[in-house]
Amino acid sequence: MAMHTRRRVEMDTELQNANAYPVPSGITMEYGTAGFRAPACNLPHVMYRMGLLAVMRARYTREVIGVMVTASHNPEEDNGVKLMEGMGEMLPVSWERHATSFASAHLGELRTQLSALLRDCPGTESSSPAQKYHVLIGEDTRASSKMLAQAVSHGVTDLGGTFKNFGLVTTPQLHYLVASHNSEGLIGEPSLDGYYHKLSEAYKALMAQSKPQPGNEGSYPLTMDGANGVGAPKMAELLSYMKHSLSVKIINNGESGKLNHECGADYVKIGQRAPKGLQMREGRIYCSLDGDADRLLYYFVDKSDTFHLVDGDKISTLMAIFIQHLLKEAQLPFQVSVVQTAYANGSSTHYFEETLLLQVYCLPTGVKYLHAKAKECDIGVYFEANGHGTAVGDALSDLLAVQMMLSLLDLSLPQLYALYTDLPSRQLKVKVMDRQRITTTDAERRVTHPDGLQAAIEERVHRHLQARAFVRPSGTEDMVRVYAEAETQESADCLAHEVALLVHRLAGGVGEEPRAPS
Ligand code: G16
């Protein structure tokens, strides 16, 4: 009873900033694939509540928790927030529902929800003052991020927690900082200096084992598109630790262009084209990050100036081959498995299964699902086709890993690209009244609602050779995504357009019908 009273008192006397963050009417949000994403103006109350939730989670886990303010690949006008767990993983699915109900809770409900959560916290009654509950905050380069990060900090302090705002960091850097804080230095020094030091020293040590050959990656100059986001200045900082072991020319570094606008990994992947304004030359290699540097894609042009994309599927091919090579050298019997999503190109799945003889799993979109599956494997390699790989998708460390693996395998990027030929594909977006009305099953490959949509998709798919198509509600934008692949680009474009029209007609499309891809 006394314990209960003490907790009530805490709830009653705090939340002094809550009135500054009222829930706007008519706005409900769900903690999705990558936390909350919305126009920045709709987010202050969510940020404040995520500050509260972070303290509750820190109480519950007895670990330092991270809160990253970013909307990653979304437009500049959006923003978002995601929570990070003690070892740098994503918030567990079981707590996503707390995040969702906190986000739209008015003050009274919020107190009730906090009290209920507090009652469930193991051993809180014996814990010492709230100073124990520490939250690390990071921000991307969006104009709204500072103000939103401040709202997070108000939530943290209202529950008696403490925080450190690292300011501008990539999302994966915050994952590192959280994990290194919680591991008391085991993972590395809990600072950006520790992060750069760890990555650069590992890269230099591994590269010392390679013997650069003519035509090897070492002779291909690398240009990196920073999506006008935080990845550009952070790559520049990393390069200062690399000395002469890696040279990267950085474009779209945020000095003049707009975040993720006509540049960045999403633009390159969806459009299967270079960032606007980039004059590509044969003999050079290029890569793009997204706005918070948790995606990485490579590309190049051949003699005839044809653009070729080395996406997440091809990067995971490189990783699987490299790991198989190491296992063979060390004569270790571990089974390598590959975890993909429905977006993985059919040719990649075929190559993994038929040529590399690996087990392949298909999971719903979101690295948190892939990560969980990979942990069940002896060795699990996973990358989403969009370039998001590993639990935190660190584009900077993935870039170093790609450079290192190409070098140690004595493989060029065009050679990696040529290992198998992607089936032509097309992605489109459709705006609908309520995207959550579309539900899916079988790792998002089949629609279960609205009625009739799946049958209609299948009927269209059968009109094309080597074709498949699926639709799913985006977890980060207010859109339904359509994916199609087929034997020819014309066929994939046509199928994607046909399916987009079906979504528009059968799932409550808004505005004009989708246009055919140009
Ligand atoms: C986030 C997730 C990724 C996922 C992507 C999907 O990416 O972290 O795992 O692939 O969302 O987005 P959607 O549901 O809109 O297709 P990011 O880079 O935006 O954080």
Boltz pocket constraint, residues with backbone or C-beta under 6 A from the ligand:
constraints:
  - pocket:
      binder: B
      contacts: [[A, 33], [A, 34], [A, 71], [A, 72], [A, 73], [A, 74], [A, 290], [A, 294], [A, 295], [A, 365], [A, 366], [A, 367], [A, 368], [A, 384], [A, 386], [A, 388], [A, 473], [A, 474], [A, 475], [A, 476], [A, 477], [A, 481]]
      max_distance: 6.0
